[in-house]
Amino acid sequence: ITHFILFCLPECTADHVQQQPGSVIATEGVLVTLSCQYNTTAYNIEYLYWYKQEANDFPKHMLSLYSIGSGDNAAGFKERFNASLNAKTQSVPLAIQRLQLSDSALYYCALEPKVTGNLPTLFKNGSLFKRRS
């Protein structure tokens, strides 16, 4: 039996990601889909990322997805890992095919909104800046 624990990154104003349920238990060899719902209000281009963190290790970047254009999988995550970004439903589920014991880890979904156009609020390095009128 393989046990997955999912972790939701902290919320930043109205923009956030949510991963439900908090953990998944599955057997080897099956297809597992980990959910990630996101919400962003002030931007119109989203970059979403999945990370895998094994015990006593740093998170490793698995793949990137963009609301405009395509994404890519990092080395080591090209064969059994797949995700698709649905901007309409604001979801980016991660599918893990042919589940292996080595897939046991924490999986993080992360949102990076990109600013385009003339927007009144900008986010940079986790800080909030308001443009003066």
NORDA-V41956 format. One record per helix or strand of 2 or more residues. SS is the DSSP state (A for helix, B for strand). FROM is the first residue (numbers start at 1). LEN is the number of residues. Records with the same first field share a line. If there is no record, write none. Layout:
# NORDA-V41956
SS = FROM-LEN / FROM-LEN
This chain:
# NORDA-V41956
B = 2-7 / 15-4 / 23-4 / 32-3 / 37-3 / 45-9 / 60-7 / 72-2 / 81-3 / 94-3 / 106-9 / 121-4 / 127-4
A = 101-3
